[in-house]
Amino acid sequence: MPSKTSKTKQKLSSVWRFQAIGTSWSIETANDLSTKTKNEVGECIEAFDQTYSRFRDDSTITQLSQTDGTFHLGDDSSRIAHFYRQLYEATSGAVTPLVGGGLVAAGYDKDYSLSPTAPSSVPDWDKVMTWVDSKIVIKEPIILDVGAAGKGYLVDKISTILEATGIVEYVIDASGDIKHKGSDTQTIGLENPFDTKKVVGTYPLHNASLCASASNRRRWGDGWHHILDGRTGEPTSDVVATWVVAGDTMIADGLATALFFVSADKLVNMADFQFVRLFAGGKIEHSKSFVGQLYV
């Protein structure tokens, strides 16, 4: 999760902090958000959670884990479906929404038992489901998890709500998924996963999204963490942290996960983006277009 500091005078004097989908959020704006706007944001988050959360008994995702059949995930779920299919194919199945069963086997279940069993293989997409637009047809109960890109998708949804009310300068920070819009520049610290009190660099974020992912977050047991390889059900180990800057938060979020498994050249056809990858041995890799500063 990147820490955020600004080298410029802070124009956004109002900060709304809250908890949602299991993590901390903040929305910075020039003026306090109206009750109506906050309610719209809350309703948006609730609708997302009730559809995609595998930690709720009443969610659509939970229904998918109980029976086969045809389900509808919402009118705009086509964005998630299409992007996940791109990630799935670009990473040869390493990034997949079907990783939910593997996460449960790893102990990252709705009770947060954090008691891993043996790695659980993840089913092949085309053998167990078809997901087109809002409709998903499953041939057997499955456990979906859209955590690789879902939080970024929700950030984009909330930004649409803000802009519809005339708010054109803001920073949304969903614990590492950051979207900036405005005339200023926010200097973002890239947290060092080996020493979280330090950063490995900074990035001047301006009218874009920056998403970070790291294996030192949500870690438990003997080497288990939340970034599993969908081909094996095992936690990845070569890469320990990634950062991606793109125009769309969902895209940045998903690509940050994909970079744990494949090099950036496998993803270049999906979007324009900048990236940094930090490997377990301390080696750092970044795009030629990266405009931030790195200290390692």
C-alpha positions as CSV (number, residue, x, y, z in Angstrom):
1,M,0.0,0.0,0.0
2,P,1.6,3.3,-1.0
3,S,1.7,6.1,1.4
4,K,0.7,9.5,0.1
5,T,2.3,12.9,0.6
6,S,2.0,16.1,-1.3
7,K,4.8,18.5,-2.2
8,T,2.3,21.1,-3.4
9,K,0.0,23.2,-1.3
10,Q,-3.0,21.1,-0.4
11,K,-6.1,22.5,-2.1
12,L,-8.3,19.6,-1.0
13,S,-9.1,20.6,2.5
14,S,-12.0,18.2,3.2
15,V,-11.4,14.5,3.8
16,W,-14.1,11.9,4.3
17,R,-12.7,8.7,5.8
18,F,-14.7,5.5,6.1
19,Q,-14.4,1.7,6.0
20,A,-15.7,-0.3,3.1
21,I,-15.2,-3.8,1.6
22,G,-12.8,-4.7,4.4
23,T,-10.4,-1.8,4.1
24,S,-9.9,1.9,4.8
25,W,-11.0,4.6,2.3
26,S,-10.6,8.4,2.0
27,I,-12.1,10.9,-0.4
28,E,-10.4,14.3,-0.5
29,T,-12.3,17.2,-2.0
30,A,-12.2,21.0,-1.9
31,N,-15.5,21.2,0.1
32,D,-17.4,18.8,2.3
33,L,-19.4,16.2,0.3
34,S,-23.2,16.6,0.6
35,T,-25.2,14.0,2.5
36,K,-26.8,13.1,-0.9
37,T,-23.5,12.4,-2.5
38,K,-22.2,10.4,0.5
39,N,-25.4,8.4,0.4
40,E,-24.9,7.7,-3.4
41,V,-21.4,6.6,-2.7
42,G,-22.6,4.3,0.1
43,E,-25.3,2.8,-2.1
44,C,-22.8,2.2,-4.8
45,I,-20.4,0.4,-2.4
46,E,-23.3,-1.7,-1.0
47,A,-24.5,-2.8,-4.4
48,F,-20.9,-3.8,-5.3
49,D,-20.5,-5.7,-2.0
50,Q,-23.8,-7.5,-2.2
51,T,-22.9,-8.7,-5.7
52,Y,-19.2,-9.5,-5.5
53,S,-18.3,-10.2,-1.8
54,R,-17.5,-13.8,-1.0
55,F,-17.6,-12.9,2.7
56,R,-21.4,-12.3,2.7
57,D,-24.0,-15.0,3.0
58,D,-26.5,-12.8,0.9
59,S,-24.2,-12.0,-2.0
60,T,-24.6,-13.2,-5.6
61,I,-21.1,-14.6,-5.4
62,T,-22.1,-16.8,-2.4
63,Q,-25.1,-18.1,-4.4
64,L,-22.7,-19.2,-7.2
65,S,-20.8,-21.3,-4.6
66,Q,-24.0,-23.2,-3.7
67,T,-25.6,-24.2,-7.0
68,D,-25.1,-24.2,-10.8
69,G,-27.3,-22.2,-13.1
70,T,-27.6,-18.7,-14.7
71,F,-27.1,-15.5,-12.7
72,H,-27.0,-11.8,-13.3
73,L,-24.2,-9.7,-11.8
74,G,-25.4,-6.2,-12.7
75,D,-25.7,-4.2,-15.9
76,D,-22.1,-2.9,-15.9
77,S,-20.4,-6.2,-14.9
78,S,-19.4,-6.6,-18.6
79,R,-16.3,-4.3,-17.8
80,I,-15.1,-6.7,-15.2
81,A,-15.9,-9.8,-17.3
82,H,-14.1,-8.5,-20.3
83,F,-11.0,-7.3,-18.4
84,Y,-10.7,-10.5,-16.4
85,R,-10.8,-12.5,-19.6
86,Q,-7.9,-10.4,-20.9
87,L,-5.9,-10.9,-17.7
88,Y,-6.7,-14.6,-17.8
89,E,-5.4,-15.0,-21.3
90,A,-2.4,-12.7,-20.9
91,T,-1.2,-14.6,-17.8
92,S,-2.1,-18.1,-19.1
93,G,-4.6,-18.5,-16.3
94,A,-2.4,-17.2,-13.4
95,V,-4.9,-14.3,-12.9
96,T,-8.4,-15.6,-12.8
97,P,-11.7,-14.8,-11.0
98,L,-11.9,-18.5,-10.2
99,V,-9.1,-18.2,-7.6
100,G,-11.7,-17.9,-4.8
101,G,-11.6,-21.6,-4.1
102,G,-7.8,-21.5,-3.8
103,L,-8.0,-18.6,-1.4
104,V,-10.5,-20.4,0.8
105,A,-8.2,-23.5,0.9
106,A,-5.4,-21.2,1.8
107,G,-7.4,-20.0,4.9
108,Y,-8.5,-16.7,3.4
109,D,-12.1,-17.6,3.9
110,K,-15.2,-15.7,5.1
111,D,-14.3,-16.5,8.7
112,Y,-10.7,-15.4,8.2
113,S,-9.5,-18.7,9.7
114,L,-6.0,-18.3,8.2
115,S,-5.6,-22.0,8.5
116,P,-4.2,-23.3,5.1
117,T,-4.8,-26.8,3.8
118,A,-2.9,-28.1,0.7
119,P,-2.9,-25.8,-2.3
120,S,-6.1,-26.1,-4.2
121,S,-6.1,-26.2,-8.0
122,V,-8.3,-23.6,-9.8
123,P,-10.8,-24.8,-12.4
124,D,-10.4,-23.9,-16.1
125,W,-12.6,-20.9,-17.0
126,D,-14.2,-22.5,-20.1
127,K,-14.9,-25.8,-18.5
128,V,-17.0,-24.4,-15.6
129,M,-18.5,-21.1,-16.7
130,T,-19.4,-18.6,-19.4
131,W,-19.5,-14.9,-18.4
132,V,-20.7,-12.5,-21.0
133,D,-21.9,-9.0,-20.1
134,S,-24.1,-9.2,-17.0
135,K,-24.9,-12.9,-17.4
136,I,-22.8,-15.7,-15.9
137,V,-23.7,-19.3,-16.5
138,I,-22.0,-21.9,-14.3
139,K,-21.9,-25.6,-14.8
140,E,-20.9,-26.4,-11.2
141,P,-20.7,-24.4,-7.9
142,I,-17.7,-22.1,-8.0
143,I,-16.1,-19.5,-5.7
144,L,-15.4,-16.3,-7.6
145,D,-13.1,-13.6,-6.3
146,V,-12.6,-10.3,-8.2
147,G,-10.1,-8.9,-5.8
148,A,-7.4,-8.5,-8.5
149,A,-9.3,-5.6,-10.1
150,G,-12.6,-5.2,-8.2
151,K,-11.5,-2.5,-5.8
152,G,-10.1,-0.4,-8.7
153,Y,-13.4,-0.9,-10.5
154,L,-15.3,0.4,-7.5
155,V,-12.9,3.5,-7.3
156,D,-13.8,4.3,-10.9
157,K,-17.6,3.9,-10.1
158,I,-17.2,6.3,-7.2
159,S,-15.3,8.8,-9.3
160,T,-18.2,8.8,-11.7
161,I,-20.6,9.7,-8.9
162,L,-18.4,12.6,-7.8
163,E,-18.0,14.0,-11.3
164,A,-21.8,13.7,-11.9
165,T,-22.3,16.2,-9.0
166,G,-19.8,18.7,-10.5
167,I,-16.8,17.7,-8.4
168,V,-13.8,17.9,-10.7
169,E,-10.9,17.9,-8.2
170,Y,-10.5,15.0,-5.8
171,V,-8.3,12.2,-4.6
172,I,-9.9,8.8,-3.9
173,D,-7.6,6.5,-1.9
174,A,-8.8,2.9,-1.3
175,S,-5.8,1.6,0.7
176,G,-3.4,1.6,-2.2
177,D,-5.7,2.2,-5.1
178,I,-5.5,5.9,-5.7
179,K,-7.3,8.0,-8.3
180,H,-6.5,11.7,-8.8
181,K,-8.4,14.4,-10.7
182,G,-7.5,18.1,-10.6
183,S,-5.1,20.8,-11.4
184,D,-2.5,20.0,-8.7
185,T,-0.1,17.1,-8.5
186,Q,0.0,14.5,-5.6
187,T,3.4,13.0,-4.8
188,I,2.8,9.4,-3.9
189,G,5.3,7.4,-1.9
190,L,5.9,3.8,-3.0
191,E,6.1,1.8,0.2
192,N,9.0,-0.5,0.7
193,P,7.6,-4.0,1.5
194,F,10.9,-4.9,3.2
195,D,10.6,-1.9,5.6
196,T,7.2,-0.3,5.6
197,K,8.5,2.8,7.3
198,K,10.5,3.6,4.1
199,V,9.7,4.1,0.4
200,V,11.4,2.8,-2.7
201,G,10.5,5.8,-4.6
202,T,7.9,8.4,-5.4
203,Y,5.5,9.2,-8.2
204,P,3.9,12.6,-9.2
205,L,0.3,11.6,-9.7
206,H,-1.8,13.9,-11.9
207,N,-5.1,13.1,-13.5
208,A,-4.4,9.3,-13.4
209,S,-4.7,6.3,-11.2
210,L,-1.9,4.5,-9.3
211,C,-2.4,1.0,-7.8
212,A,0.0,-1.0,-5.7
213,S,0.0,-4.6,-4.7
214,A,2.4,-6.3,-2.3
215,S,2.8,-9.8,-0.9
216,N,3.7,-8.5,2.6
217,R,0.1,-7.4,3.0
218,R,-2.5,-9.9,4.1
219,R,0.2,-12.5,5.0
220,W,-0.2,-15.5,7.3
221,G,1.1,-19.0,8.1
222,D,4.2,-20.3,6.4
223,G,4.6,-18.1,3.4
224,W,0.9,-17.7,2.5
225,H,-0.5,-14.5,1.2
226,H,-3.4,-13.3,-0.9
227,I,-1.7,-13.3,-4.3
228,L,-2.2,-16.8,-5.6
229,D,-1.2,-18.3,-8.9
230,G,-4.4,-19.5,-10.5
231,R,-2.6,-22.3,-12.2
232,T,-1.3,-23.9,-9.0
233,G,-3.2,-22.5,-6.1
234,E,0.1,-21.5,-4.5
235,P,1.3,-18.0,-3.4
236,T,3.6,-16.3,-5.8
237,S,7.2,-15.6,-4.6
238,D,9.4,-14.1,-7.2
239,V,7.9,-10.6,-7.2
240,V,7.1,-9.0,-3.9
241,A,5.5,-5.7,-4.9
242,T,4.2,-3.9,-8.0
243,W,3.0,-0.4,-8.9
244,V,1.0,0.6,-12.0
245,V,-0.1,4.0,-13.2
246,A,-2.9,4.1,-15.8
247,G,-5.8,6.3,-16.8
248,D,-8.3,3.8,-15.3
249,T,-8.1,2.5,-11.8
250,M,-9.6,-1.0,-12.6
251,I,-6.9,-1.4,-15.3
252,A,-4.1,-0.2,-13.0
253,D,-5.4,-2.6,-10.3
254,G,-5.5,-5.6,-12.5
255,L,-2.2,-5.0,-14.2
256,A,-0.5,-4.6,-10.8
257,T,-1.6,-8.2,-10.0
258,A,-0.7,-9.5,-13.4
259,L,2.8,-8.2,-13.1
260,F,3.4,-10.7,-10.3
261,F,3.2,-13.5,-12.9
262,V,4.3,-12.1,-16.3
263,S,6.5,-9.4,-17.7
264,A,5.1,-6.1,-18.8
265,D,5.5,-6.9,-22.5
266,K,2.8,-9.5,-22.1
267,L,0.3,-6.8,-21.1
268,V,1.2,-3.8,-23.4
269,N,-1.7,-4.5,-25.8
270,M,-4.2,-4.1,-22.9
271,A,-3.6,-0.4,-22.0
272,D,-1.1,2.4,-21.8
273,F,0.6,2.2,-18.4
274,Q,3.7,2.8,-16.4
275,F,5.0,0.3,-13.9
276,V,7.5,-0.7,-11.2
277,R,8.2,-4.3,-10.1
278,L,10.3,-5.2,-7.0
279,F,11.6,-8.7,-6.9
280,A,12.3,-10.8,-3.8
281,G,16.1,-10.5,-4.2
282,G,15.8,-6.7,-4.3
283,K,16.1,-6.2,-8.0
284,I,13.8,-3.5,-9.3
285,E,12.4,-3.1,-12.8
286,H,10.4,-0.3,-14.3
287,S,9.0,0.9,-17.6
288,K,11.0,3.3,-19.7
289,S,8.1,5.8,-19.5
290,F,8.1,5.8,-15.7
291,V,8.3,9.5,-14.6
292,G,8.7,9.0,-10.9
293,Q,11.9,8.7,-8.8
294,L,13.3,5.4,-7.5
295,Y,15.8,5.2,-4.6
296,V,16.9,1.5,-4.9
